Every structure is written in structure tokens, then in C-alpha cells.
Amino acid sequence: MSHITVTENGVTKLLKGINPFKATGPDEIPAFIMKNTADSLSPYLTYLYQFSLDTGTVPDDWRKANVVPIYKKGEKHVASNYRPVSLTSIVCKLLEHIIHSTVMGHFEHHRILCDEQHGFRARRSCESQLLITIDKIARNIEEGHQTDIILLDFAKAFDKVPHTRLLHKLEYYGVRDCTLQWIRDFLSHRSQSVVLEGHTSDPLEVVYGVPQGTVLGPLLFLAYINDMPEATTSDVRLFADDSLLFRKIRNRGDPEKLQADLDRLEEWEKRWQMSFHPSKCTVIRVTGRRKPMETKYTLHGHTLEVVNSGKYLGVTVSNTLRWNEHIQTTSSKAHRTLGFLRRNLGRSTPQVKVTAYTALVRPILEYASTVWDPHQVTSVRELEGVQIRAARFVFNTYTDTSPGCVTNLLDQLGWEPLQARRTKNRLVMCYKINHQLIDINPGGYYTSGDSRTRGSRNLRQIRAQKDTYHHSFFPKSIRDWNSIPEEAKSATSLEDFKARLSDIPWPRLTSHE
């Protein structure tokens, strides 16, 4: 990896991009002052940053953190009911951004980070990880095979990373010389204090873990667990420390191979001083059969619990790969949030209510909807019911229950059906995959349509015999993609494509299959 050179223009850009309301770290240098004095401050910070990098030394204040406990729920005297927020030096974070950009660029250029990892990486997300994972499991069902999924739970993964082993891995991946020395000093002699109600505790030295509340912390963690998939022959999926191990079960030998992979992961965690939490690791047997092939899996001598469903990256995955439970959970959460808004914003203006709904409720209804977009009428209506209730909330209209009233309210607001929005989201995802705006290889899923149709941008349809795969993202979205006009598919940019989609009436957006 090349030596890092800090430029004044780059520092100025970082300073001007600071959120002025960002909380200060232990050095108590306010963000708004740094932002407002960017042009004057940048020459001095450029010199300071370059000197720090060249000498591999980090000022003491940059290695300190203030931990602010944020109450979550439950009894307030129980420490575990609080979420710790670590506040570190903003001055240091700017240099971390520079180092992060260079190190991540090195990792991506040399394809060092494993393909299984979708966390904290450009053009990857929870949604991209879910799409490729669910597609593979749905294909297994289409082929008549069971998939055994093991949801792995790391015990305090970020806090347990040993620094010496982390530095060894970084050097192995090509991070060397001054940059490696800087990271070594950055990790050394760190301390943190708890700040609560104006009081600050004595500092406590932190000797393990990647630093929380820092820019570099997540990248250092990715590097540390990067070789985890190499320990297995089964499929592994990673999103930071959210880990999934699964395998297609075709015969009695496959569960044995999956258990062997669990054993190898035990060896991996011992070698690298990480640990899974066996009592929190669960098994889901996904199959279209009435009687699944049953096998006990163990980790550290603990038999893993078999469950009918489990949450992965915020989506409830069931043992049938149907989305009823996830949709019920999603609609219930959205209704609760809407109830909160109704209690607290009942007398607010319609504009305020619309903003609250679109900011706090609709994202709940649409999170990762490309993965679970339902085709059953009951599920579609269940989700639409939340939006209908929201429209009544905006106009304080609760007595008129006629269909015409509901339609009129939605028309006044300009709210299209949630089903239409989900369809558009899937088509936008198709466009991103086709144009490699997201890191999903289209060649693994898409092939061009009939070459005899000149100028056609259609994709070859995926034929499925079973509903699970037929209504999953790729087969379903390809059918919808082929049904939209050519002028939409020929859009030269994502924004252009979205604009052309908005001009297409909702009924024309789907293939109606």
C-alpha cells in the first residue's frame, strides 16, 4: 500500500463537510468552529496530520473517549438497559477518514475483503446481502432441497478483538510502514470515561477491541474476521458481525459437513480469540416439504436450538420462506409508531403529520421490501391498511369509512399504493444490478432476452415451478422489468430511470402474473 499524503484541499473539504451539531469528544473542540474556520484551519491541520502519519504517533487526546449511556428500555438501574455511545475527537476522525479511504481503496483494489462480507462497504448493504442469500435458499426449495441455516451470534465481537493479532492481519493484507505504525499507536494506551448528568468517571484503560465511535473501527473489524469464510465449505454470509452459515441438504452427508464446518469455526474462534454465544445461535430448517430432515447441531458441546423463524438483518426468515410473520411484525410496528404520532401530533398541521409519517412510519413498511414484497392479497391489504390509517390521521377523518372517502384522502395526499412503491423499488434495484451500481454480479442472475427482438432490453425470464421461487425477487422482478416500456429501460442514469418510472401508471408496472 502506498504512503499516505495529506493535501490541504482534501482537509478543507473534510472540514467543510462536518456536521456542525456533532457532539464533541474529550478534547472539547466544537464541530461548528472547525467547520466555520475551515479555510484558516486547514493548513495547520494538514501539517499536523502529515506529521502524525510520517512519525506513526497519535496525540493522547485522540486515544480518549467519553462514553454516554443512552437509555433503551426496562429498569433504569440496570446497566444492560443502556446503549453506550462513544464520543471521540472530531479532529482525529478527519484523519481517520483519510486513512480509511486509502486502506479501503487498497483492500478493494486488490480484492482482499471476502465477497461474503457486505457490511461497511460501498455498493453493498443489508438489502444486497439479503437478496443474494434469500435467492439461493429459494432456488434450493425450487430444486426440492432443504436448507439448514445457522444464525451465529458473536459474543461482544467488536470489544474482543486482540490488538496484536489484528496488527498481524493488517500487515499480512499489505498495510505496512508508517500507516501500520500509526494504527498501532492509535490502538495503544486507549482510555474511556463515562459521562452522565454532568459527571465524568475516572478513565479506564481499554486493552482489547476495535475503538467504538471511531471511523477506523468498523474497517479494522472487517479486516480481522475477513478469513472466517475460509474455515468452511458451506455458505457463509457476513454483515459486520452478523453471521450466517447455511448449506443445501441433499442427503445424510450434508448435515455432517455442516457440523464439520461448525467445528472448524470453533477452531477459528479459538485461534483468533473470538467467541460465539452458543445459547443465542439458532437453526432454521427451510424446506417446502412437510417433514424436514432433522439433525442436531452442536457448538462448544451445546445443542443449538431449532426455531421456526429467526431475524436476519432486520428481516424475519421463516422455515417455509414465506413472509407472513415478517409482514405481521412490520405492520404491527408501523401501527404502534403511527399510534405514537397520533397521541403526540394530533393537533399538528397536515404538513407536519405528512412529514412525520414519511420519516418515521413508511421506512418501517419499506425496509428491504425488495426481498419480501408479498403477492397474497391479504398481506398486501394488511400493509395498505397502515397507510389508510395514516391518511385519516393527517386529515383527522375517522368516521367516514366508505371506500370513496379513503380514495379521496389518498388522492389529496398524492400517496400511491405501497404495493406500487414496492414494485418501483424492485425495478430500481433491477436497474442498479444491470448497471453495476450495486455489487451484485448480474451474470449470476440475468441473461439477455430474445436476440431476435432488435433493440430490446428485456431479460430472459426465469421459469419456476414452485410459488416460493416464482414470487422471489429475481424471477418476479424480471417479469416486471420486461413489462415496462423500452424508453424507461433505456434510461442513461438512475435518476432518469426513476423519473421515467414515475410517469408510468401503476397498473402498467407489473406483469400481472
C-alpha positions in Angstrom: 0.0 0.0 0.0 1.4 3.4 -0.9 2.4 6.1 1.6 -0.5 8.4 2.5 -0.1 12.1 1.5 -2.4 14.6 3.1 -3.4 17.5 1.0 -4.7 20.9 2.1 -7.6 20.8 -0.4 -8.7 17.4 1.0 -8.6 18.6 4.6 -10.5 21.7 3.7 -13.2 19.6 2.0 -13.4 17.4 5.1 -13.7 20.4 7.4 -16.5 22.0 5.4 -18.4 18.7 5.4 -18.5 18.4 9.2 -21.9 18.3 10.8 -21.9 21.4 12.9 -24.1 19.8 15.6 -21.9 16.8 16.1 -21.1 16.1 19.7 -17.5 16.9 20.8 -15.1 14.3 22.2 -12.8 14.6 25.2 -10.8 17.4 23.6 -14.0 19.5 23.6 -13.2 21.2 20.2 -16.6 22.1 18.8 -17.6 20.9 15.3 -19.2 24.2 14.3 -15.9 26.2 15.0 -13.9 23.7 12.8 -16.4 24.0 10.0 -16.7 27.8 10.1 -12.9 28.2 10.2 -12.1 25.6 7.6 -10.0 27.8 5.2 -7.9 29.2 8.0 -7.5 25.9 9.9 -6.8 23.5 7.0 -3.0 24.4 6.6 -2.3 23.7 10.2 -4.3 20.5 10.3 -2.6 19.3 7.1 0.8 19.8 8.7 -0.3 18.1 11.9 -1.9 15.1 10.1 1.1 14.6 7.8 3.5 14.7 10.8 1.3 12.3 12.7 1.3 9.8 9.8 5.0 10.2 9.0 6.0 9.5 12.6 3.4 7.0 13.3 2.4 8.8 16.5 -1.1 9.7 17.8 -1.7 12.5 20.4 -3.1 11.3 23.7 -6.4 13.2 23.3 -7.1 11.3 20.1 -7.0 8.0 22.1 -9.6 9.0 24.7 -13.3 8.5 24.5 -16.3 9.7 26.5 -19.0 7.1 26.8 -22.5 8.4 27.2 -25.1 5.8 28.3 -28.4 6.1 26.3 -31.5 4.6 27.9 -33.2 1.9 25.8 -36.0 0.2 27.8 -36.6 -1.7 31.0 -35.5 -0.8 34.6 -33.3 2.3 34.6 -31.0 1.0 37.4 -29.9 -2.0 35.2 -26.8 -1.1 33.2 -27.6 -3.5 30.3 -30.7 -1.4 29.6 -28.5 1.4 28.3 -26.7 1.7 25.0 -23.2 3.1 25.2 -22.4 5.9 22.7 -18.7 6.6 22.4 -17.6 10.2 21.6 -14.1 10.6 20.3 -12.1 13.5 18.9 -13.5 15.1 15.8 -10.0 16.3 14.8 -8.8 12.7 14.9 -11.9 11.5 13.0 -10.9 13.7 10.0 -7.5 12.0 9.8 -9.2 8.6 10.2 -11.3 9.4 7.1 -8.2 10.0 5.1 -6.6 6.7 6.4 -9.9 4.8 5.9 -10.2 6.0 2.3 -6.6 4.8 1.5 -6.8 1.4 3.3 -10.3 0.6 2.0 -9.1 1.6 -1.5 -6.2 -0.8 -1.2 -8.5 -3.6 0.1 -11.0 -3.2 -2.7 -8.4 -2.7 -5.5 -6.7 -6.0 -4.5 -10.0 -7.8 -3.7 -8.7 -8.5 -0.2 -12.1 -8.4 1.6 -14.1 -11.5 1.1 -17.2 -11.4 -1.2 -19.3 -12.8 1.7 -18.9 -9.5 3.6 -21.5 -6.8 2.8 -21.0 -4.6 5.9 -19.5 -1.1 5.8 -18.6 -1.4 2.1 -19.5 0.8 -0.9 -22.3 -0.6 -3.2 -23.2 -3.2 -0.6 -25.9 -3.2 2.1 -28.2 -5.3 4.2 -30.5 -5.4 1.2 -27.9 -6.7 -1.2 -26.9 -9.4 1.3 -30.5 -10.4 1.9 -31.2 -10.6 -1.8 -28.4 -13.0 -2.8 -28.9 -15.1 0.4 -32.7 -15.5 0.0 -32.4 -16.2 -3.7 -30.0 -19.1 -3.0 -32.3 -20.6 -0.4 -35.4 -20.1 -2.7 -33.5 -21.9 -5.5 -32.9 -24.8 -3.2 -36.6 -25.0 -2.5 -37.3 -24.9 -6.2 -34.9 -27.9 -6.7 -36.7 -29.8 -3.9 -33.9 -29.4 -1.3 -33.9 -28.3 2.3 -31.5 -25.6 3.5 -30.2 -25.7 7.1 -29.4 -22.2 8.3 -27.4 -21.5 11.4 -27.7 -17.9 12.8 -24.4 -17.3 14.5 -24.1 -14.9 17.4 -20.7 -13.4 18.3 -20.3 -12.5 22.0 -19.3 -8.8 22.0 -17.4 -9.2 18.8 -16.1 -5.6 18.4 -14.9 -5.5 22.0 -12.9 -8.7 21.9 -10.5 -8.1 19.0 -6.9 -8.6 20.3 -4.7 -5.8 19.0 -1.6 -7.8 18.4 -3.4 -10.3 16.2 -5.3 -7.5 14.4 -2.0 -5.8 13.5 -0.6 -9.1 12.3 -3.6 -9.5 9.9 -3.3 -5.9 8.7 0.4 -6.4 7.8 -0.5 -9.6 6.0 -3.1 -7.7 4.0 -0.5 -5.1 2.9 -0.9 -2.3 5.5 2.7 -1.6 6.4 5.3 1.0 7.4 4.1 4.4 8.7 0.4 3.5 8.3 0.7 0.3 10.3 2.7 2.1 13.0 0.1 4.8 13.2 -2.7 2.3 13.7 -0.6 0.5 16.3 -0.2 3.8 18.2 -3.9 4.6 17.7 -4.8 1.3 19.4 -2.3 1.6 22.2 -3.0 3.2 25.6 -6.6 4.0 24.9 -8.9 5.0 27.7 -12.6 5.8 28.2 -14.6 7.7 30.8 -18.4 7.5 31.4 -20.1 10.9 31.3 -23.5 11.1 33.0 -25.5 14.1 34.2 -22.5 16.4 34.1 -20.3 14.0 36.0 -17.2 12.2 34.4 -15.8 9.0 35.8 -12.1 8.2 36.2 -10.6 6.9 32.9 -10.4 3.2 32.4 -7.7 1.7 30.1 -9.1 -0.2 27.1 -6.7 -3.1 26.1 -9.0 -5.1 23.7 -11.3 -4.4 20.9 -11.6 -2.0 17.9 -12.3 1.5 19.2 -16.0 2.3 19.3 -17.1 5.7 18.0 -14.3 5.9 15.5 -14.1 6.0 11.7 -11.5 3.2 11.5 -13.1 0.8 14.0 -15.5 -0.9 11.6 -12.8 -1.3 8.9 -10.4 -2.8 11.4 -13.1 -5.3 12.4 -13.8 -6.3 8.8 -10.1 -7.0 8.3 -10.0 -9.1 11.5 -12.8 -11.5 10.6 -12.1 -11.5 6.9 -10.7 -15.0 6.8 -13.6 -16.6 8.6 -15.3 -17.9 5.5 -12.1 -19.7 4.5 -12.7 -22.0 7.5 -15.8 -23.5 6.0 -17.0 -25.4 2.9 -20.6 -24.3 3.5 -22.0 -20.9 2.6 -21.2 -18.0 4.9 -22.8 -14.6 4.9 -21.3 -11.7 6.9 -22.6 -8.2 7.6 -20.0 -6.9 10.0 -20.5 -9.3 12.9 -24.0 -10.6 11.8 -23.1 -14.1 10.6 -25.0 -16.8 8.8 -23.8 -20.3 8.0 -26.0 -22.5 5.7 -25.9 -25.5 3.4 -28.1 -27.2 0.9 -29.2 -30.6 2.4 -29.5 -33.2 -0.3 -28.5 -36.3 1.6 -27.4 -37.5 5.1 -23.8 -36.5 4.4 -24.6 -32.7 4.1 -25.6 -32.2 7.8 -22.3 -33.9 8.7 -20.4 -31.4 6.5 -22.3 -28.5 8.1 -21.4 -29.8 11.6 -17.8 -30.2 10.5 -17.9 -26.5 9.4 -19.2 -25.5 12.9 -16.3 -27.5 14.4 -13.8 -25.6 12.2 -15.4 -22.3 13.2 -14.8 -23.3 16.8 -11.1 -23.7 15.9 -11.1 -20.4 14.1 -12.5 -18.5 17.0 -10.1 -20.1 19.5 -7.1 -19.2 17.2 -8.2 -15.6 16.9 -9.6 -15.2 20.4 -13.2 -14.5 19.3 -16.2 -16.4 20.7 -19.7 -17.3 19.6 -22.6 -17.3 22.0 -24.0 -20.9 21.6 -27.2 -20.3 23.6 -28.0 -17.5 21.2 -27.1 -19.4 18.0 -30.2 -21.0 16.4 -31.1 -23.3 13.5 -33.8 -22.8 10.9 -34.6 -25.7 8.5 -36.0 -24.1 5.4 -37.9 -26.5 3.2 -41.0 -27.0 1.1 -41.5 -30.5 2.5 -43.9 -31.4 5.3 -41.2 -33.4 7.1 -37.8 -31.9 7.1 -34.6 -33.9 7.5 -33.8 -33.4 11.2 -30.2 -33.2 12.5 -28.8 -31.9 15.8 -26.1 -29.3 15.5 -23.7 -28.5 18.4 -21.3 -25.7 19.1 -19.0 -25.9 22.1 -20.9 -29.0 23.2 -24.2 -27.1 23.3 -27.0 -28.4 21.1 -28.3 -25.5 19.0 -32.0 -24.6 19.3 -34.2 -25.3 16.2 -36.6 -22.4 15.6 -39.4 -21.9 13.1 -38.2 -18.4 12.2 -35.4 -16.0 13.0 -34.4 -12.4 12.4 -31.5 -11.8 10.0 -30.5 -8.2 9.2 -33.9 -7.0 10.3 -36.0 -9.4 8.3 -37.8 -12.4 9.8 -36.9 -15.5 7.8 -39.3 -18.5 8.3 -38.8 -22.2 7.8 -41.1 -22.1 4.8 -39.6 -18.9 3.3 -43.0 -17.2 3.4 -43.2 -13.7 4.7 -46.5 -13.7 6.6 -44.7 -13.4 10.0 -42.4 -10.6 8.9 -45.3 -8.7 7.4 -47.4 -9.0 10.5 -44.4 -7.9 12.7 -43.7 -5.0 10.3 -47.3 -3.8 10.1 -47.7 -4.0 13.9 -44.6 -1.9 14.5 -45.8 0.6 11.9 -49.2 0.8 13.6 -47.5 1.3 17.0 -45.4 4.2 15.6 -48.4 5.7 14.0 -50.3 5.5 17.3 -47.4 7.4 19.0 -47.7 10.1 16.3 -51.5 10.3 16.8 -51.1 10.8 20.5 -48.4 13.4 20.2 -49.2 15.2 17.0 -53.0 15.1 17.0 -53.3 18.9 16.8 -50.4 19.5 14.4 -50.9 20.7 10.8 -51.3 18.2 8.0 -47.9 19.1 6.7 -46.2 18.2 10.0 -48.2 14.9 10.1 -47.2 14.0 6.5 -43.6 14.7 7.3 -43.8 12.5 10.4 -45.4 9.6 8.5 -43.0 9.7 5.6 -40.0 10.0 8.0 -41.0 7.6 10.8 -43.7 5.1 9.6 -43.2 4.5 5.9 -39.5 3.5 6.2 -40.7 0.7 8.6 -43.1 -0.5 5.9 -40.5 -0.5 3.2 -37.3 -1.7 4.8 -35.8 -4.4 2.5 -39.1 -4.7 0.8 -37.4 -5.9 -2.4 -36.8 -9.1 -0.5 -40.2 -9.8 0.9 -42.7 -8.0 -1.4 -45.9 -10.0 -1.0 -48.2 -11.3 -3.7 -51.0 -12.5 -1.4 -54.0 -10.2 -1.3 -54.3 -10.4 2.5 -50.7 -9.4 3.1 -51.0 -6.5 0.6 -54.1 -5.2 2.3 -52.6 -5.5 5.7 -49.8 -3.2 4.7 -52.1 -0.8 2.8 -54.2 -0.6 6.0 -51.4 1.3 7.7 -51.2 3.9 5.0 -55.0 4.3 5.0 -54.9 4.9 8.8 -52.1 7.4 8.3 -54.2 9.3 5.7 -57.1 9.5 8.2 -54.6 10.7 10.8 -53.4 13.5 8.5 -56.9 14.9 7.9 -58.5 13.8 11.3 -61.1 11.9 9.3 -62.1 8.8 11.3 -65.8 8.5 10.9 -66.4 8.1 7.1 -65.5 4.5 6.3 -66.6 4.5 2.7 -64.1 3.4 0.0 -64.6 6.6 -1.8 -63.5 8.6 1.2 -60.3 6.6 1.5 -59.5 7.0 -2.2 -60.2 10.8 -2.0 -57.8 11.1 1.0 -55.0 9.3 -0.7 -55.5 11.3 -3.9 -55.4 14.6 -2.0 -52.1 13.5 -0.4 -50.7 12.1 -3.7 -49.8 8.8 -2.0 -49.7 5.9 -4.4 -50.3 2.4 -3.1 -47.5 0.9 -1.1 -47.6 -2.0 -3.5 -46.8 0.3 -6.3 -43.9 1.8 -4.3 -42.5 -1.7 -3.6 -42.7 -2.6 -7.3 -40.8 0.6 -8.2 -38.2 -0.2 -5.6 -37.7 -3.7 -7.1 -37.4 -2.2 -10.6 -34.9 0.4 -9.3 -32.9 -2.5 -7.8 -33.0 -4.2 -11.2 -31.6 -1.1 -12.8 -28.8 -0.9 -10.2 -27.9 -4.5 -10.8 -28.0 -4.2 -14.5 -25.7 -1.1 -14.5 -23.5 -2.5 -11.6 -24.4 0.4 -9.3 -24.7 -2.3 -6.6 -22.2 -5.1 -6.0 -24.3 -8.0 -7.2 -23.0 -9.7 -10.3 -25.8 -9.6 -12.9 -24.3 -12.5 -14.7 -25.3 -14.8 -11.9 -28.9 -13.9 -12.3 -29.7 -12.1 -15.5 -29.3 -13.1 -19.2 -30.4 -11.0 -22.1 -33.7 -11.8 -23.7 -34.5 -12.9 -27.2 -31.8 -11.5 -29.5 -34.3 -11.6 -32.4 -36.1 -8.7 -30.9 -33.9 -5.8 -32.2 -33.2 -3.1 -29.6 -34.9 -5.0 -26.8 -33.5 -4.6 -23.3 -35.6 -7.4 -21.9 -34.1 -10.1 -19.7 -34.6 -13.8 -20.1 -37.4 -14.9 -17.8 -36.7 -17.4 -15.0 -39.2 -20.3 -15.1 -40.2 -21.6 -11.7 -42.5 -24.4 -10.8 -43.0 -23.5 -7.1 -44.6 -20.4 -5.8 -41.7 -19.6 -3.3 -39.2 -19.1 -6.1 -41.7 -17.8 -8.7 -42.5 -14.9 -6.4 -39.0 -14.2 -5.2 -37.1 -11.1 -6.2 -35.3 -12.2 -9.4 -38.0 -14.1 -11.2 -40.7 -11.7 -10.2 -38.7 -8.5 -10.9 -37.5 -9.8 -14.3 -41.2 -10.3 -15.3 -42.0 -6.7 -14.2 -38.9 -5.3 -15.9 -39.9 -6.9 -19.2 -43.4 -5.4 -18.9 -42.3 -1.7 -18.6 -41.8 0.4 -21.8 -38.4 0.3 -23.6 -37.9 4.1 -23.1 -37.8 3.5 -19.3 -35.3 0.6 -19.6 -33.1 2.8 -21.8 -32.6 5.5 -19.2 -29.0 6.6 -19.0 -28.9 7.3 -15.3 -30.6 6.1 -12.1 -32.3 9.5 -11.6 -33.6 9.4 -15.2 -34.9 5.9 -14.7 -36.7 6.9 -11.5 -38.3 9.8 -13.3 -39.4 7.7 -16.2 -40.9 5.1 -13.8 -42.9 7.9 -12.1 -44.6 8.6 -15.4 -45.8 5.0 -15.8 -49.3 4.4 -14.4 -49.3 1.9 -11.6 -51.2 -0.9 -13.3 -48.6 -1.0 -16.2 -45.7 -1.5 -13.8 -46.4 -5.2 -13.3 -46.6 -8.3 -15.5 -49.8 -9.4 -13.6 -48.5 -12.9 -13.4 
